[in-house]
């Protein structure tokens, strides 16, 4: 394999990896968008003050889904109950913790139609942001390919073939984004 082919393959590989990371980042972001269904991912990112340092909730308590609309949080140390409650109240979740002894219950209210529509817009917006990021990655890759042509390391045919491959990667990544958004929308609309 010659140097030009190796360089083109590296560009394609890098592009594919970066696009996949964009799709993963979107999935991670959408986990935090609350649907009507309870999920431990809803609270795992919360930071709890643990003896002066901020720790992720998952490191100071166990979080479990007790039913479709509620979560149970059990801190490992009794004195952490107050800190966990404080973290939940300070979060942007808009949920009120109900505490009984060392167990904290979070009840998720059903989403109103209006709230579902708002969240649907948020999901679409995140999807569009991901598509923009993917198109920027495509632009970077095509720029690198043009540089190789300019330096006469590849032929125009190589350039066209490589840009076609980059476009195929882009189309696949955009399709993946649409799929992630569609799945989240279905979760949102399911009552």
VOTIDREN-755343 format. One line per 5 residues: number of its first residue (from 0); their letters; for each residue z, x, y of N, C-alpha, C, O, CB. Coordinates in steps of 0.2 Angstrom, whole numbers, plus 5000, padded with zeros to 4 digits. Glycine has a CB too. Layout:
BEGIN
NUM) A) Z:X:Y:Z:X:Y:Z:X:Y:Z:X:Y:Z:X:Y  ... $
This chain:
BEGIN
0) XXXXX) 5000:5004:4994:5000:5000:5000:5000:5004:5006:5004:5009:5007:5006:4995:5000  4995:5003:5011:4995:5007:5017:5000:5005:5022:5004:5000:5021:4988:5007:5020  5001:5010:5027:5006:5009:5032:5005:5002:5036:5010:4999:5037:5006:5015:5037  4999:5000:5038:4998:4994:5041:5000:4988:5037:5004:4983:5040:4991:4993:5043  4999:4988:5031:5001:4982:5027:5009:4982:5026:5012:4976:5027:4998:4983:5020 $
5) XXXXX) 5012:4988:5026:5019:4988:5026:5022:4985:5032:5027:4981:5032:5021:4995:5024  5019:4987:5038:5022:4985:5044:5021:4977:5045:5025:4974:5047:5018:4989:5050  5015:4975:5043:5014:4968:5043:5019:4964:5039:5021:4959:5041:5007:4966:5041  5020:4967:5033:5025:4963:5028:5032:4963:5031:5035:4958:5030:5025:4967:5021  5034:4969:5035:5040:4969:5038:5041:4964:5043:5046:4960:5044:5041:4976:5041 $
10) XXXXX) 5035:4963:5047:5035:4958:5053:5036:4951:5049:5040:4947:5052:5029:4958:5057  5032:4950:5044:5033:4943:5041:5040:4942:5038:5043:4936:5039:5027:4942:5035  5042:4947:5035:5049:4946:5032:5054:4945:5037:5059:4941:5036:5051:4953:5028  5054:4949:5042:5059:4948:5048:5058:4941:5051:5063:4938:5053:5058:4953:5053  5052:4939:5052:5051:4932:5055:5054:4927:5050:5057:4922:5053:5043:4931:5056 $
15) XXXXX) 5052:4927:5044:5055:4922:5039:5063:4922:5039:5066:4917:5039:5052:4924:5032  5066:4928:5039:5073:4928:5039:5076:4925:5046:5081:4921:5045:5075:4936:5039  5073:4927:5051:5075:4924:5058:5074:4917:5058:5079:4913:5061:5072:4927:5064  5069:4914:5056:5068:4907:5056:5073:4903:5051:5075:4898:5053:5060:4905:5053  5074:4906:5045:5079:4903:5041:5086:4903:5044:5089:4898:5043:5079:4907:5034 $
20) XXXXX) 5087:4908:5048:5094:4909:5051:5094:4903:5056:5100:4900:5057:5095:4915:5054  5089:4902:5060:5089:4896:5065:5090:4889:5061:5094:4885:5064:5082:4896:5068  5087:4888:5055:5088:4882:5052:5096:4882:5049:5099:4876:5050:5083:4882:5046  5098:4887:5047:5105:4887:5045:5110:4886:5051:5115:4883:5050:5107:4894:5042  5108:4889:5056:5113:4888:5062:5113:4881:5064:5118:4878:5066:5110:4892:5068 $
25) XXXXX) 5107:4877:5064:5106:4870:5065:5111:4866:5060:5115:4862:5062:5099:4868:5065  5110:4868:5054:5115:4864:5049:5122:4865:5051:5126:4860:5050:5113:4867:5042  5124:4871:5052:5131:4873:5054:5133:4869:5060:5139:4866:5060:5132:4880:5055  5129:4868:5065:5130:4865:5071:5131:4857:5070:5136:4854:5072:5125:4866:5077  5127:4855:5066:5127:4847:5064:5133:4845:5060:5134:4839:5060:5120:4845:5061 $
30) XXXXX) 5136:4850:5056:5141:4848:5052:5147:4846:5057:5151:4841:5055:5144:4855:5048  5147:4848:5063:5152:4846:5068:5151:4839:5071:5156:4837:5074:5153:4852:5073  5145:4837:5070:5143:4830:5073:5146:4825:5068:5145:4825:5063:5136:4829:5074  5151:4821:5071:5155:4817:5067:5151:4811:5065:5148:4807:5069:5161:4815:5070  5150:4810:5058:5147:4803:5056:5153:4799:5054:5159:4801:5055:5142:4805:5050 $
35) XXXXX) 5152:4793:5052:5157:4788:5050:5161:4791:5044:5166:4788:5042:5154:4781:5048  5158:4796:5040:5161:4798:5034:5166:4804:5035:5164:4808:5039:5156:4800:5029  5171:4804:5032:5176:4810:5032:5173:4816:5029:5170:4816:5024:5183:4808:5030  5174:4822:5032:5172:4828:5029:5177:4834:5032:5179:4834:5038:5165:4830:5031  5179:4838:5027:5184:4843:5029:5181:4848:5035:5184:4851:5038:5186:4847:5023 $
40) XXXXX) 5174:4848:5035:5171:4853:5040:5172:4850:5047:5171:4854:5052:5163:4853:5038  5174:4844:5048:5176:4842:5054:5181:4845:5058:5181:4846:5064:5177:4834:5054  5186:4848:5054:5192:4851:5057:5193:4858:5055:5197:4861:5058:5198:4847:5055  5189:4861:5050:5190:4868:5048:5189:4873:5054:5193:4878:5053:5185:4869:5043  5185:4871:5059:5184:4876:5064:5190:4876:5069:5190:4880:5074:5177:4875:5067 $
45) XXXXX) 5194:4871:5069:5199:4871:5074:5204:4877:5074:5206:4879:5068:5204:4864:5073  5206:4879:5080:5210:4885:5080:5217:4883:5081:5219:4879:5085:5208:4890:5086  5222:4886:5077:5229:4884:5077:5233:4890:5080:5232:4895:5077:5231:4881:5071  5238:4889:5084:5242:4894:5086:5247:4896:5081:5252:4892:5080:5245:4893:5093  5246:4902:5078:5250:4904:5072:5254:4910:5075:5252:4916:5074:5246:4905:5066 $
50) XXXXX) 5260:4909:5077:5265:4914:5079:5261:4919:5084:5261:4925:5084:5267:4919:5073  5258:4915:5089:5255:4919:5095:5248:4921:5094:5245:4923:5099:5259:4925:5096  5245:4920:5088:5238:4921:5087:5234:4915:5085:5237:4911:5081:5236:4928:5083  5228:4914:5087:5224:4909:5085:5221:4910:5078:5217:4914:5077:5218:4907:5090  5222:4905:5074:5220:4906:5067:5216:4899:5065:5217:4894:5068:5226:4906:5061 $
55) XXXXX) 5211:4900:5061:5207:4894:5059:5212:4889:5055:5216:4892:5051:5200:4896:5055  5211:4883:5056:5215:4878:5052:5215:4879:5045:5220:4879:5042:5213:4871:5054  5209:4881:5042:5209:4882:5035:5213:4888:5032:5215:4888:5026:5202:4883:5033  5216:4892:5037:5220:4898:5035:5228:4896:5035:5232:4900:5033:5219:4904:5039  5229:4890:5038:5236:4889:5039:5238:4882:5036:5244:4880:5035:5238:4888:5047 $
60) XXXXX) 5233:4878:5033:5234:4872:5030:5229:4870:5025:5223:4873:5025:5235:4866:5035  5230:4866:5020:5225:4863:5016:5223:4857:5019:5226:4853:5021:5228:4862:5009  5216:4856:5019:5213:4850:5021:5209:4846:5016:5206:4850:5012:5208:4852:5027  5211:4840:5015:5207:4836:5010:5205:4830:5012:5208:4827:5017:5212:4835:5004  5200:4827:5009:5197:4820:5011:5201:4816:5006:5200:4816:5000:5189:4820:5009 $
65) XXXXX) 5205:4811:5009:5208:4806:5005:5204:4800:5004:5205:4797:4998:5215:4804:5009  5200:4798:5008:5195:4793:5007:5189:4793:5012:5189:4798:5015:5198:4786:5007  5185:4789:5011:5179:4789:5016:5180:4790:5023:5176:4792:5027:5174:4783:5014  5186:4787:5025:5187:4787:5032:5194:4791:5034:5196:4790:5040:5188:4780:5035  5196:4795:5030:5202:4799:5032:5203:4805:5029:5201:4807:5023:5209:4794:5030 $
70) XXXXX) 5206:4810:5032:5208:4817:5030:5215:4818:5030:5219:4815:5034:5204:4822:5035  5217:4822:5025:5224:4824:5025:5225:4831:5026:5222:4835:5022:5227:4822:5018  5229:4833:5030:5230:4840:5032:5238:4842:5030:5242:4839:5033:5229:4842:5039  5239:4847:5026:5245:4849:5024:5246:4856:5026:5244:4861:5022:5247:4848:5016  5250:4857:5031:5252:4864:5033:5256:4868:5028:5260:4864:5024:5255:4865:5040 $
75) XXXXX) 5255:4874:5027:5258:4878:5021:5266:4879:5024:5270:4881:5019:5255:4884:5020  5267:4879:5030:5274:4880:5032:5276:4874:5037:5272:4872:5041:5274:4887:5037  5282:4872:5035:5284:4866:5039:5284:4867:5047:5282:4862:5050:5291:4864:5037  5285:4873:5049:5286:4873:5056:5278:4873:5060:5278:4873:5066:5289:4880:5058  5273:4873:5055:5266:4873:5058:5264:4866:5059:5259:4866:5063:5262:4877:5053 $
80) XXXXX) 5268:4861:5057:5265:4854:5058:5264:4853:5066:5259:4850:5067:5271:4849:5056  5268:4855:5070:5268:4854:5077:5261:4857:5080:5258:4854:5084:5274:4856:5081  5260:4863:5078:5255:4867:5080:5248:4864:5078:5243:4864:5082:5255:4875:5078  5248:4862:5072:5242:4859:5069:5240:4852:5073:5235:4851:5075:5242:4857:5062  5246:4848:5075:5245:4842:5078:5242:4844:5085:5238:4840:5088:5252:4838:5079 $
85) XXXXX) 5245:4849:5089:5243:4851:5095:5235:4853:5095:5232:4851:5100:5247:4857:5098  5233:4857:5090:5226:4859:5090:5222:4853:5089:5216:4853:5092:5225:4864:5084  5224:4848:5085:5219:4842:5084:5219:4838:5091:5213:4836:5093:5222:4837:5078  5225:4837:5094:5225:4833:5100:5221:4837:5106:5217:4834:5110:5232:4832:5103  5221:4844:5106:5217:4848:5111:5210:4848:5109:5206:4850:5114:5220:4855:5111 $
90) XXXXX) 5208:4846:5103:5200:4847:5101:5196:4841:5104:5199:4837:5108:5200:4847:5093  5190:4842:5103:5185:4837:5106:5184:4831:5101:5179:4828:5102:5179:4840:5109  5188:4831:5096:5187:4826:5091:5189:4819:5093:5186:4814:5091:5190:4828:5085  5193:4818:5098:5196:4812:5100:5199:4808:5094:5199:4802:5094:5190:4808:5102  5203:4812:5090:5207:4809:5085:5214:4810:5086:5216:4815:5089:5205:4812:5078 $
95) XXXXX) 5218:4805:5084:5225:4805:5085:5228:4806:5078:5227:4802:5073:5228:4799:5088  5232:4812:5077:5235:4813:5070:5241:4809:5069:5245:4807:5074:5238:4820:5070  5242:4806:5063:5248:4802:5061:5252:4807:5056:5249:4809:5051:5246:4795:5057  5258:4808:5058:5262:4813:5054:5268:4810:5050:5271:4806:5053:5265:4819:5058  5268:4811:5044:5274:4809:5040:5276:4815:5036:5273:4817:5031:5271:4803:5035 $
100) XXXXX) 5282:4817:5038:5285:4823:5035:5280:4829:5036:5279:4831:5042:5286:4822:5027  5278:4833:5031:5274:4838:5032:5266:4837:5031:5262:4841:5032:5276:4844:5028  5265:4830:5031:5258:4828:5030:5255:4825:5036:5258:4820:5039:5257:4824:5023  5249:4827:5038:5246:4825:5044:5240:4821:5042:5236:4823:5038:5244:4830:5049  5239:4814:5044:5233:4810:5042:5229:4809:5048:5232:4808:5053:5236:4804:5039 $
105) XXXXX) 5223:4810:5047:5218:4808:5052:5214:4803:5050:5210:4803:5045:5213:4815:5054  5214:4797:5053:5210:4791:5052:5203:4792:5056:5204:4792:5063:5213:4785:5052  5198:4791:5053:5191:4791:5057:5189:4784:5058:5188:4781:5054:5186:4795:5054  5189:4782:5065:5187:4775:5066:5179:4775:5065:5176:4780:5065:5188:4773:5073  5177:4769:5063:5170:4767:5062:5166:4769:5068:5169:4767:5074:5169:4760:5059 $
110) XXXXX) 5160:4771:5068:5157:4772:5074:5153:4766:5076:5151:4762:5072:5151:4778:5073  5154:4765:5083:5150:4759:5086:5143:4761:5086:5141:4766:5085:5153:4758:5093  5139:4756:5087:5131:4756:5087:5130:4761:5093:5125:4765:5092:5128:4749:5088  5133:4760:5098:5131:4764:5104:5133:4771:5103:5129:4776:5105:5136:4761:5111  5139:4773:5100:5141:4780:5098:5136:4783:5093:5134:4789:5094:5148:4780:5096 $
115) XXXXX) 5133:4779:5089:5128:4781:5084:5122:4784:5088:5119:4789:5086:5127:4776:5079  5120:4779:5092:5114:4781:5096:5115:4788:5100:5110:4792:5100:5112:4775:5101  5121:4788:5103:5122:4794:5107:5122:4800:5103:5119:4805:5104:5129:4794:5111  5125:4800:5097:5126:4805:5092:5119:4807:5089:5117:4813:5088:5130:4804:5086  5115:4802:5089:5108:4803:5086:5104:4807:5091:5100:4811:5090:5104:4796:5085 $
120) XXXXX) 5105:4805:5098:5102:4809:5103:5104:4817:5103:5100:4821:5104:5103:4806:5110  5110:4818:5102:5113:4824:5101:5110:4828:5095:5108:4834:5096:5121:4824:5100  5109:4825:5090:5106:4828:5084:5099:4830:5085:5097:4835:5083:5106:4823:5078  5095:4825:5088:5088:4826:5090:5088:4832:5095:5083:4837:5094:5085:4820:5093  5092:4832:5100:5092:4838:5105:5093:4845:5101:5090:4850:5103:5097:4837:5110 $
125) XXXXX) 5098:4845:5097:5099:4851:5093:5093:4853:5089:5092:4859:5088:5106:4850:5088  5090:4848:5086:5084:4849:5082:5078:4852:5086:5075:4857:5084:5081:4843:5079  5078:4849:5092:5072:4852:5097:5074:4859:5099:5070:4863:5099:5072:4848:5103  5080:4861:5100:5083:4867:5102:5081:4872:5097:5078:4878:5098:5090:4868:5104  5082:4870:5090:5080:4875:5085:5073:4876:5084:5070:4881:5083:5083:4871:5078 $
130) XXXXX) 5069:4871:5086:5061:4871:5085:5059:4876:5091:5055:4880:5090:5058:4865:5086  5062:4876:5097:5060:4881:5102:5062:4888:5100:5058:4892:5101:5064:4879:5109  5068:4889:5097:5070:4895:5094:5065:4898:5089:5063:4904:5089:5077:4895:5091  5063:4893:5085:5058:4895:5080:5051:4897:5083:5048:4902:5081:5057:4889:5074  5049:4893:5088:5043:4895:5091:5043:4902:5095:5038:4905:5095:5041:4889:5096 $
135) XXXXX) 5049:4903:5097:5050:4910:5101:5050:4915:5096:5047:4921:5097:5057:4910:5104  5052:4914:5090:5052:4919:5084:5044:4920:5083:5042:4926:5082:5056:4917:5078  5041:4915:5082:5033:4915:5081:5030:4920:5086:5026:4924:5085:5030:4908:5080  5032:4918:5092:5029:4922:5098:5030:4929:5097:5026:4933:5098:5031:4919:5105  5036:4931:5096:5038:4938:5095:5034:4941:5090:5032:4947:5090:5046:4939:5094 $
140) XXXXX) 5033:4938:5084:5030:4941:5078:5022:4942:5080:5020:4947:5079:5030:4936:5072  5019:4937:5083:5012:4937:5085:5011:4943:5090:5006:4946:5090:5010:4931:5088  5016:4944:5095:5016:4949:5099:5016:4956:5096:5012:4961:5097:5022:4949:5104  5020:4957:5091:5021:4963:5087:5014:4964:5083:5012:4970:5083:5027:4963:5082  5011:4959:5081:5005:4960:5077:4999:4962:5082:4995:4966:5081:5003:4953:5074 $
145) XXXXX) 4999:4959:5088:4994:4961:5093:4995:4968:5095:4990:4972:5097:4995:4957:5100  5002:4971:5095:5003:4978:5097:5000:4982:5092:4997:4987:5093:5011:4979:5097  5000:4980:5085:4997:4984:5080:4990:4984:5081:4987:4990:5079:4999:4981:5073  4987:4979:5083:4979:4979:5084:4978:4983:5090:4973:4987:5089:4977:4971:5085  4982:4983:5095:4980:4987:5101:4981:4994:5099:4977:4998:5102:4985:4985:5107 $
150) XXXXX) 4985:4996:5095:4986:5003:5093:4981:5005:5087:4981:5011:5085:4993:5005:5091  4977:5000:5086:4971:5001:5081:4974:5003:5074:4971:5007:5070:4967:5007:5083  4980:5000:5072:4983:5001:5066:4981:4996:5061:4981:4997:5055:4991:5001:5066  4978:4990:5064:4976:4985:5059:4969:4982:5062:4967:4984:5068:4981:4979:5059  4965:4979:5058:4959:4976:5060:4960:4969:5063:4965:4966:5062:4953:4976:5054 $
155) XXXXX) 4955:4966:5066:4955:4960:5069:4956:4955:5063:4960:4950:5064:4949:4958:5073  4953:4956:5057:4954:4952:5052:4961:4952:5049:4964:4946:5048:4949:4954:5046  4964:4958:5049:4971:4958:5047:4975:4954:5052:4980:4951:5050:4973:4966:5047  4974:4955:5059:4977:4951:5064:4977:4944:5062:4982:4940:5062:4975:4953:5071  4971:4941:5061:4970:4934:5060:4974:4932:5054:4977:4927:5054:4963:4932:5059 $
160) XXXXX) 4973:4935:5049:4977:4934:5042:4985:4934:5043:4988:4929:5041:4975:4939:5037  4987:4939:5047:4994:4939:5048:4997:4934:5053:5002:4931:5051:4996:4946:5051  4993:4932:5058:4995:4926:5062:4995:4920:5058:4999:4915:5060:4990:4926:5068  4990:4919:5054:4990:4913:5050:4996:4912:5045:4999:4907:5045:4983:4913:5045  4998:4918:5042:5004:4918:5038:5010:4916:5043:5015:4913:5040:5005:4925:5035 $
165) XXXXX) 5011:4919:5049:5016:4918:5053:5016:4910:5055:5022:4907:5055:5016:4922:5060  5010:4907:5056:5010:4900:5057:5012:4896:5052:5016:4891:5052:5003:4898:5059  5011:4898:5045:5013:4895:5039:5021:4895:5039:5024:4890:5037:5010:4898:5033  5024:4901:5041:5031:4901:5041:5034:4897:5046:5039:4893:5045:5033:4909:5042  5031:4896:5052:5033:4892:5057:5033:4885:5055:5038:4881:5056:5029:4893:5064 $
170) XXXXX) 5027:4883:5052:5026:4876:5050:5032:4874:5045:5035:4868:5045:5019:4875:5047  5033:4878:5040:5038:4877:5035:5045:4877:5039:5049:4872:5037:5038:4883:5030  5047:4881:5043:5053:4881:5047:5054:4875:5051:5059:4871:5051:5054:4887:5051  5049:4872:5054:5049:4866:5058:5050:4860:5054:5054:4856:5055:5042:4865:5062  5047:4860:5048:5048:4855:5043:5055:4855:5041:5058:4849:5040:5043:4856:5037 $
175) XXXXX) 5058:4861:5039:5065:4861:5037:5069:4858:5042:5074:4855:5041:5067:4868:5036  5068:4860:5049:5072:4857:5054:5072:4849:5054:5077:4846:5055:5070:4860:5061  5065:4847:5054:5065:4839:5054:5068:4836:5048:5071:4831:5049:5057:4838:5053  5068:4840:5042:5072:4837:5036:5080:4837:5038:5083:4832:5036:5070:4842:5030  5082:4842:5040:5089:4843:5042:5091:4837:5047:5096:4834:5046:5091:4850:5045 $
180) XXXXX) 5087:4836:5052:5089:4831:5057:5088:4824:5054:5093:4820:5055:5083:4832:5063  5083:4823:5050:5082:4817:5047:5088:4815:5042:5091:4809:5042:5076:4816:5042  5091:4820:5038:5096:4819:5034:5103:4817:5038:5106:4812:5036:5098:4825:5030  5104:4821:5044:5110:4819:5048:5109:4812:5051:5114:4809:5051:5110:4825:5053  5103:4810:5053:5102:4804:5056:5104:4798:5051:5107:4793:5052:5094:4803:5058 $
185) XXXXX) 5102:4799:5044:5103:4794:5039:5111:4794:5038:5114:4788:5037:5100:4796:5032  5114:4800:5038:5122:4800:5038:5125:4796:5044:5129:4792:5043:5125:4807:5038  5122:4797:5050:5124:4793:5056:5123:4786:5055:5128:4782:5057:5121:4796:5062  5118:4784:5053:5116:4776:5053:5119:4773:5047:5119:4767:5047:5109:4776:5052  5121:4776:5042:5124:4773:5036:5131:4771:5038:5135:4774:5041:5125:4778:5030 $
190) X) 5132:4764:5037:5139:4761:5039:5144:4761:5033:5149:4759:5034:5137:4754:5041 $
